[in-house]
Amino acid sequence: MPGIFNYILTPNSKEEILPDIPLPLAKAGKHWIHVTAENEQQLNTLLEKHKIHPLTIEDILNQNSRVKLEKFPNYIFFIFRGYVLDKNNLFAKNFNFILTQNQIITLTLDYRESIGEMIEDWKTNHKLLARGYEFVVHKILDIETDHTLLIAQKIEERIEHFEEQIFSSSKSLDISYVYNLRGYLQNLKKGINQNKEVLEDVEKIKSSFFSDDADAFFRDVRDHSIRILELVDSNIESISSALEAHLAISTRKTNEIMKILTLMTAIMLPMSLIAGIFGMNFSNIPSLDWEYGYFLALGEMGLIGIVMYFYFRIKRWF
């Protein structure tokens, strides 16, 4: 369940580590250590035995750190970016990995469902670590990449709904939200491109840390990233096309309204001109002396206004 936790995991055991106790160094075999730190002091305490560079800790604590891979004398550090779509907002979350010869350390600033579920179900997932910690890395990257693909597909569904609203002239159409969607897609594209670059960098150094058996799995994650990029590009084009269609429909509708109003004005203009010249100052005007003539004129004006209102509503001019 969600919370702040630190674990050291082996193929045979799962041990929780208190935040004020430094992480133990791996003595033999493969280990996976997961750290969820709230602040720099806690992170320094947990990592003090592992000779982690201060700049690495700074990158871990910065939620906006750029996705990258860096090599240090005693470890490899890389950042992978995942995404969460919460209602109408897209949030980016970094996953930090420190790789040494015998262990992997994953670090996050808050609870991550993909990692949390793996640890909670360690009886099932311990086989991954038994094969090599690269399979734990792959599992996390694969889950997050597939989750990002689902987000792109959800955005695609919303774009399709937007297109339906355009062609049905829906009154609930929200253009500002569509621009937000395009911004989310652009952020996704940027993040996935960076993730793909990191995966390519990981492949270059895999001989030092990963077995050859993991190659196909990491290629699969990269293929999924490429699929996401293709879907994102397609969605961005769909939004641009939909916005152009909306602009064209709005322009055509405005032109039609202006044409009808111009015709009405052209018809009324000669009548207004004649009435203005003569001023309706005739001695024999029917109902001129009728006691209800004034109220009749007001009623006619009101009726004309109501008829025009409903006519404009039927025409969907407003």
C-alpha positions as CSV (number, residue, x, y, z in Angstrom):
1,M,0.0,0.0,0.0
2,P,1.2,3.6,-0.6
3,G,3.7,5.0,1.9
4,I,7.3,5.8,2.5
5,F,9.3,2.7,2.6
6,N,12.9,1.3,2.0
7,Y,13.6,-2.3,1.2
8,I,16.5,-4.6,0.4
9,L,15.4,-7.5,-1.6
10,T,17.2,-10.7,-2.6
11,P,16.0,-13.8,-4.5
12,N,15.1,-15.3,-1.1
13,S,14.1,-12.5,1.2
14,K,12.6,-9.0,1.6
15,E,13.8,-6.8,4.4
16,E,12.5,-3.4,5.4
17,I,15.1,-0.8,6.2
18,L,14.4,2.1,8.6
19,P,15.0,5.6,7.2
20,D,17.7,6.4,9.8
21,I,19.8,3.3,9.2
22,P,22.3,3.4,6.3
23,L,21.7,0.8,3.5
24,P,23.8,-2.3,3.9
25,L,26.4,-3.0,1.3
26,A,25.8,-6.1,-0.8
27,K,28.0,-8.9,0.4
28,A,27.3,-11.6,-2.2
29,G,24.9,-12.2,-5.1
30,K,22.4,-9.8,-6.6
31,H,20.5,-7.3,-4.5
32,W,17.8,-4.8,-5.2
33,I,17.4,-1.9,-2.8
34,H,14.5,0.4,-3.2
35,V,14.6,3.8,-1.5
36,T,11.7,6.3,-1.0
37,A,13.3,9.4,0.5
38,E,11.6,12.6,1.7
39,N,14.6,14.9,1.9
40,E,18.4,15.2,1.3
41,Q,19.4,14.4,4.8
42,Q,17.5,11.1,4.8
43,L,18.9,10.2,1.4
44,N,22.5,10.9,2.5
45,T,22.0,8.8,5.6
46,L,20.7,5.8,3.5
47,L,23.5,6.1,0.8
48,E,26.5,7.1,2.9
49,K,28.2,3.7,2.6
50,H,27.7,3.5,-1.1
51,K,29.9,6.5,-2.1
52,I,27.2,8.1,-4.2
53,H,28.3,11.4,-5.7
54,P,26.5,14.6,-4.3
55,L,25.4,15.6,-7.8
56,T,23.6,12.3,-8.2
57,I,21.7,12.9,-4.9
58,E,20.9,16.4,-6.2
59,D,19.5,15.0,-9.4
60,I,17.4,12.4,-7.4
61,L,15.9,15.1,-5.2
62,N,15.1,17.4,-8.2
63,Q,11.8,16.2,-9.6
64,N,12.5,18.2,-12.8
65,S,15.9,16.6,-13.5
66,R,16.5,15.8,-17.1
67,V,16.3,12.2,-18.3
68,K,19.9,11.0,-18.7
69,L,22.5,8.4,-18.1
70,E,25.8,9.1,-16.3
71,K,28.8,6.9,-15.6
72,F,30.8,7.2,-12.3
73,P,33.8,5.1,-11.2
74,N,31.8,2.8,-9.0
75,Y,28.3,2.9,-10.5
76,I,26.0,3.9,-13.4
77,F,23.2,6.3,-12.7
78,F,20.3,6.9,-15.0
79,I,16.8,8.6,-14.9
80,F,13.7,7.3,-16.6
81,R,10.5,9.3,-16.8
82,G,7.0,7.9,-16.2
83,Y,3.7,9.7,-16.5
84,V,0.4,9.8,-14.6
85,L,-2.8,11.1,-16.1
86,D,-4.9,12.4,-13.2
87,K,-8.3,13.5,-14.5
88,N,-7.4,16.3,-16.9
89,N,-3.8,16.8,-15.7
90,L,-0.6,15.0,-16.8
91,F,2.2,14.6,-14.3
92,A,5.7,13.5,-15.0
93,K,7.5,11.3,-12.4
94,N,11.2,10.4,-12.5
95,F,12.5,6.9,-11.7
96,N,16.2,6.9,-10.6
97,F,18.4,3.9,-11.0
98,I,21.9,3.3,-9.5
99,L,23.6,0.2,-10.9
100,T,26.7,-1.4,-9.5
101,Q,28.3,-4.8,-10.2
102,N,26.3,-6.6,-7.5
103,Q,23.2,-4.5,-6.9
104,I,20.6,-2.2,-8.2
105,I,19.3,0.8,-6.2
106,T,16.0,2.4,-7.3
107,L,15.1,5.8,-5.8
108,T,11.8,7.8,-5.9
109,L,10.5,10.7,-4.0
110,D,7.1,9.2,-3.4
111,Y,5.2,6.0,-3.8
112,R,5.2,4.4,-7.3
113,E,2.6,1.8,-8.0
114,S,4.7,-0.2,-10.4
115,I,7.5,-0.7,-7.9
116,G,5.3,-1.0,-4.9
117,E,3.3,-3.8,-6.4
118,M,6.4,-5.7,-7.4
119,I,7.7,-5.5,-3.8
120,E,4.4,-6.4,-2.2
121,D,4.2,-9.5,-4.4
122,W,7.9,-10.4,-4.0
123,K,7.0,-14.1,-3.6
124,T,6.1,-14.0,-7.3
125,N,8.7,-11.5,-8.6
126,H,11.8,-12.8,-6.7
127,K,12.5,-15.0,-9.8
128,L,13.3,-11.8,-11.8
129,L,16.2,-11.0,-9.4
130,A,17.4,-14.6,-9.5
131,R,17.9,-14.2,-13.2
132,G,19.8,-10.9,-12.8
133,Y,18.9,-7.4,-11.6
134,E,18.6,-6.3,-15.2
135,F,15.3,-8.1,-15.4
136,V,14.0,-6.0,-12.4
137,V,15.1,-2.9,-14.3
138,H,13.3,-4.1,-17.4
139,K,10.2,-5.0,-15.5
140,I,9.9,-1.4,-14.1
141,L,10.7,0.2,-17.4
142,D,8.3,-2.1,-19.2
143,I,5.4,-1.4,-16.8
144,E,5.9,2.4,-17.0
145,T,6.3,2.4,-20.8
146,D,3.1,0.4,-21.2
147,H,1.4,2.8,-18.8
148,T,2.5,5.7,-20.9
149,L,1.1,4.0,-24.0
150,L,-2.3,3.7,-22.2
151,I,-2.1,7.4,-21.5
152,A,-1.5,8.2,-25.1
153,Q,-4.4,6.0,-26.1
154,K,-6.7,7.7,-23.6
155,I,-5.7,11.1,-25.0
156,E,-6.5,9.7,-28.5
157,E,-10.0,8.8,-27.3
158,R,-10.5,12.3,-26.0
159,I,-9.3,13.7,-29.4
160,E,-11.9,11.5,-31.2
161,H,-14.6,12.9,-28.9
162,F,-13.4,16.4,-29.7
163,E,-13.7,15.7,-33.4
164,E,-17.2,14.4,-32.9
165,Q,-18.1,17.6,-31.0
166,I,-16.7,19.8,-33.9
167,F,-18.8,18.1,-36.6
168,S,-21.9,18.0,-34.4
169,S,-21.5,21.7,-33.5
170,S,-21.7,20.8,-29.8
171,K,-22.1,23.7,-27.4
172,S,-19.9,21.9,-24.8
173,L,-16.8,22.2,-27.0
174,D,-13.8,23.4,-24.9
175,I,-11.0,24.6,-27.2
176,S,-8.7,25.5,-24.3
177,Y,-8.8,21.8,-23.1
178,V,-7.8,20.7,-26.6
179,Y,-4.8,23.0,-26.5
180,N,-3.9,21.5,-23.1
181,L,-4.1,18.0,-24.7
182,R,-1.7,19.1,-27.4
183,G,0.7,20.4,-24.7
184,Y,0.5,17.1,-22.9
185,L,1.3,15.2,-26.1
186,Q,4.3,17.5,-26.7
187,N,5.6,16.8,-23.2
188,L,5.1,13.1,-23.7
189,K,7.0,13.2,-27.0
190,K,9.9,15.0,-25.4
191,G,10.0,12.6,-22.4
192,I,9.7,9.5,-24.5
193,N,12.4,10.6,-26.9
194,Q,14.7,11.1,-23.9
195,N,13.7,7.7,-22.5
196,K,14.6,6.1,-25.8
197,E,18.0,7.8,-25.8
198,V,18.6,6.5,-22.2
199,L,17.6,2.9,-23.4
200,E,20.1,3.2,-26.2
201,D,22.8,4.4,-23.8
202,V,22.0,1.5,-21.5
203,E,22.4,-0.9,-24.4
204,K,25.9,0.5,-24.9
205,I,27.0,-0.3,-21.4
206,K,25.0,-3.5,-20.9
207,S,28.0,-5.7,-21.3
208,S,29.4,-4.4,-18.0
209,F,26.2,-4.8,-16.1
210,F,23.6,-6.8,-18.0
211,S,23.6,-10.3,-19.5
212,D,23.0,-11.0,-23.1
213,D,19.7,-12.7,-22.3
214,A,18.2,-9.2,-21.4
215,D,18.9,-7.7,-24.8
216,A,15.6,-8.8,-26.4
217,F,13.6,-7.4,-23.4
218,F,15.2,-4.0,-23.5
219,R,14.7,-3.9,-27.3
220,D,11.0,-4.6,-26.6
221,V,10.8,-1.6,-24.3
222,R,12.5,0.6,-26.9
223,D,10.0,-0.7,-29.5
224,H,7.1,0.2,-27.3
225,S,8.7,3.7,-26.9
226,I,8.8,4.0,-30.7
227,R,5.1,3.0,-30.9
228,I,4.2,5.6,-28.3
229,L,6.1,8.3,-30.4
230,E,4.2,7.2,-33.5
231,L,0.9,7.4,-31.7
232,V,1.8,10.8,-30.1
233,D,2.7,12.2,-33.5
234,S,-0.5,10.9,-35.0
235,N,-2.5,12.5,-32.1
236,I,-0.8,15.8,-32.6
237,E,-1.6,15.8,-36.3
238,S,-5.2,14.8,-35.5
239,I,-5.5,17.8,-33.1
240,S,-4.0,20.2,-35.7
241,S,-6.4,18.9,-38.3
242,A,-9.4,19.1,-35.9
243,L,-8.5,22.7,-35.0
244,E,-8.2,23.6,-38.7
245,A,-11.6,22.0,-39.3
246,H,-13.1,23.8,-36.4
247,L,-11.7,27.1,-37.7
248,A,-13.0,26.4,-41.2
249,I,-16.5,25.4,-39.9
250,S,-16.6,28.5,-37.7
251,T,-15.5,30.8,-40.5
252,R,-18.1,29.3,-42.9
253,K,-20.8,29.6,-40.3
254,T,-19.8,33.2,-39.6
255,N,-19.9,34.0,-43.4
256,E,-23.4,32.4,-43.7
257,I,-24.7,34.5,-40.8
258,M,-23.2,37.7,-42.2
259,K,-24.7,36.9,-45.6
260,I,-28.2,36.5,-44.2
261,L,-27.9,39.6,-42.0
262,T,-26.6,41.6,-45.0
263,L,-29.6,40.4,-47.1
264,M,-32.0,41.4,-44.3
265,T,-30.3,44.8,-44.0
266,A,-30.4,45.3,-47.8
267,I,-34.2,44.5,-47.8
268,M,-34.9,46.8,-44.9
269,L,-32.7,49.7,-46.1
270,P,-35.1,51.0,-48.9
271,M,-38.0,50.8,-46.5
272,S,-36.1,52.7,-43.8
273,L,-35.0,55.3,-46.5
274,I,-38.5,56.0,-47.7
275,A,-39.8,56.1,-44.1
276,G,-37.0,58.5,-43.2
277,I,-37.7,60.8,-46.2
278,F,-41.4,61.2,-45.6
279,G,-41.3,60.7,-41.8
280,M,-44.6,59.0,-42.0
281,N,-46.2,62.4,-41.7
282,F,-49.4,61.6,-43.5
283,S,-52.8,63.0,-42.5
284,N,-54.6,59.7,-43.1
285,I,-52.9,56.9,-41.3
286,P,-55.1,53.9,-40.2
287,S,-55.3,53.5,-36.5
288,L,-53.5,56.8,-35.9
289,D,-56.2,57.9,-33.5
290,W,-56.9,54.4,-32.1
291,E,-56.5,54.4,-28.3
292,Y,-54.7,51.0,-28.4
293,G,-52.4,51.8,-31.3
294,Y,-49.4,52.5,-29.1
295,F,-49.7,49.1,-27.3
296,L,-50.2,47.4,-30.6
297,A,-46.9,48.8,-31.9
298,L,-45.1,47.7,-28.8
299,G,-46.6,44.2,-29.1
300,E,-45.5,43.9,-32.7
301,M,-42.0,45.0,-31.9
302,G,-41.8,42.5,-29.1
303,L,-43.2,39.7,-31.3
304,I,-40.7,40.4,-34.0
305,G,-37.9,40.3,-31.5
306,I,-39.0,37.0,-30.1
307,V,-39.4,35.5,-33.6
308,M,-35.9,36.6,-34.6
309,Y,-34.5,35.2,-31.3
310,F,-35.9,31.7,-32.0
311,Y,-35.0,31.9,-35.6
312,F,-31.3,32.6,-34.6
313,R,-31.5,29.7,-32.1
314,I,-32.8,27.3,-34.7
315,K,-30.0,28.4,-37.0
316,R,-27.5,27.9,-34.1
317,W,-26.1,31.4,-34.6
318,F,-25.4,31.7,-30.9
